Amino acid sequence: MNLKVRRRDVMPTPQLPTELTDAEIVIQAKLAHGTLRHDPCIGGVVVVRGSQLPCNGCEHILEADDIEMHARFPDGDLLRFHARCFGAWCYATRS
């Protein structure tokens, strides 16, 4: 198969914001103080509706209409995040 991609068909890569959000600051502080796991979630990731429980990243409630991300670990532990908090955690913990 011979695919030709024209430059105008390729979407530009979005730029990451240069200023940190409050959630990102909280996540980075928790990681620095050792109160949030920093190892990779090799047990899998699950996406569900908000559970009305606090986000392990920002501590705000995961409302029913929020997207909730579960980071599962081999030891059975589970972290719950808002989608944006999960992204910030993944970015901050990447090797």
C-alpha positions in Angstrom: 0.0 0.0 0.0 1.4 3.4 -1.0 0.0 6.2 1.1 0.8 9.8 0.3 0.3 12.3 3.1 0.1 15.9 2.1 1.4 18.5 4.6 -2.1 20.1 4.9 -3.5 16.7 6.0 -1.3 16.5 9.1 -2.6 18.2 12.2 -0.1 20.3 14.0 1.0 19.0 17.4 -0.7 21.0 20.2 1.7 23.0 22.4 1.7 22.3 26.1 0.8 25.2 28.2 3.8 27.0 29.7 2.0 27.9 32.9 1.1 25.2 35.4 -2.4 24.8 36.6 -3.3 24.5 40.3 -3.8 20.7 39.9 -0.4 20.3 38.2 1.2 22.2 41.1 -0.5 20.0 43.7 0.5 16.8 41.8 4.1 17.9 41.5 4.2 18.8 45.2 2.6 15.4 46.2 5.2 13.6 44.1 8.0 15.6 45.6 6.8 14.8 49.1 6.2 11.2 48.4 2.5 11.3 49.0 1.6 10.2 45.5 2.9 7.2 43.7 5.4 7.8 40.9 5.9 4.3 39.6 4.2 3.4 36.2 0.7 2.0 36.3 1.6 -1.2 34.5 -1.5 -2.8 35.8 -3.7 -0.9 33.3 -5.8 2.2 33.0 -9.6 2.3 33.1 -11.9 5.2 32.1 -15.2 5.5 33.9 -17.8 8.1 35.0 -17.0 10.1 38.1 -17.4 8.2 41.3 -18.1 11.1 43.7 -14.8 10.3 45.4 -11.8 12.6 45.6 -9.2 12.7 42.8 -5.8 11.5 44.0 -4.2 14.3 42.1 -6.0 17.5 43.0 -8.2 16.2 45.8 -11.4 17.7 44.2 -14.4 15.4 43.9 -14.8 13.4 40.7 -18.3 14.5 39.9 -20.7 12.1 38.1 -20.4 14.0 34.8 -16.5 14.0 35.0 -14.3 11.5 33.2 -12.5 9.5 35.8 -9.2 7.7 35.0 -8.2 4.7 37.2 -4.5 3.9 37.2 -4.2 0.3 38.3 -1.0 -1.2 39.8 0.2 -4.8 40.0 0.0 -4.7 43.8 -3.7 -4.0 43.6 -3.5 -0.3 44.4 -5.7 2.1 42.4 -5.4 5.8 41.9 -8.4 7.9 40.7 -7.8 11.0 38.6 -9.7 13.6 36.6 -8.6 13.2 33.0 -6.5 16.4 33.1 -4.9 15.3 36.5 -4.1 11.9 35.0 -2.4 13.6 32.1 -0.4 15.8 34.5 0.5 12.8 36.7 1.7 10.8 33.6 3.7 13.7 32.3 5.3 14.4 35.7 6.2 10.7 36.3 7.5 9.8 32.9 11.0 8.5 32.8 
